Amino acid sequence: MSLSNITSQPVRNALADRCFTAGGLAIDGTNAQNVETTAAVVHCANGVFQTDFAIAAEIDLSGLTVLSAKDGTTISSGLKTWPARASGDASQTLVYLLACLGDTAYVIEQSLDVAAAQDDADYELMSPPGYAVFGAIKIVRADTDTAAFQLGSDTAANGDLDATGRTTTFFDLSVCPPTLATLATV
């Protein structure tokens, strides 16, 4: 069967754009606003095997191209800056997907954030076709995390993934899951 015979775009994307190995995401040991991988990511895009995304001692998140989850266009303004919050504000959950195409990594920025009171199942994750999603970064900003936040930033918009009041969880992925609720740790 050819991919062109599969009429469902989500099914076709799940078959054609995928990873076969886990990258082993972690906070970089030197710069807490960045991540590293502990293994190479073997993947295919559009059904074609790509050059592996090699082990990266540090992935500079601020230097990656940012893609819209909706349509894959480059977001020219870069990563969104989340404003400073007041002490006592409700928790805020942010999710970013990391994808690769060959030996180049990308950040796929989701369009919405999730407050603690919202149902995670209603938070849909998306990835544009033609990129292999290899990981997700879930950041929960507690009421004590009052700094502005921008993923990868080392400036006033504090991007440290281990900052006070901030809990960061990494997920190794093979394909883009449909919702935040499906990012379960085992």
PETA-V358818 format. One record per backbone hydrogen bond with DSSP energy under -0.5 kcal/mol. NH is the residue of the N-H (numbers start at 1). CO is the residue of the C=O. Records with the same first field share a line. If there is no record, write none. Layout:
BEGIN
NH = CO, CO
END
This chain:
BEGIN
5 = 2
6 = 3
7 = 5
9 = 7
12 = 8
13 = 9
14 = 10
15 = 11
16 = 12
17 = 13
18 = 16, 44
19 = 174
20 = 42
21 = 42
23 = 134
26 = 36
28 = 34
32 = 30
34 = 31
35 = 59
36 = 26
37 = 56
38 = 23
39 = 23
41 = 53
42 = 40
44 = 18
45 = 48
47 = 16
48 = 45
50 = 43
53 = 41
54 = 52
57 = 55
59 = 35
60 = 58
61 = 59
63 = 60
64 = 61
65 = 105
67 = 65, 107
68 = 73
69 = 109
72 = 68
75 = 66
76 = 74
78 = 75
82 = 80, 149
85 = 146
88 = 143
89 = 86
92 = 141
93 = 114
94 = 139
96 = 137
97 = 108
98 = 135
99 = 106
100 = 132
101 = 104
104 = 101
106 = 99
107 = 65
108 = 97
109 = 67, 107
110 = 95, 108
114 = 93
116 = 91
118 = 115
120 = 118
122 = 119
123 = 120
124 = 122
125 = 178
131 = 128
132 = 100
133 = 131
134 = 98
135 = 98
136 = 171
137 = 96
138 = 136, 169
139 = 94, 137
140 = 138, 167
141 = 92, 139
142 = 140, 165
145 = 142
146 = 144
149 = 82
152 = 159
153 = 150
155 = 157
158 = 148, 156
159 = 153
161 = 32
163 = 160
166 = 163
167 = 140
168 = 166
169 = 138
171 = 136
173 = 134
177 = 175
180 = 120, 123
181 = 120
182 = 179
183 = 180
184 = 182
END
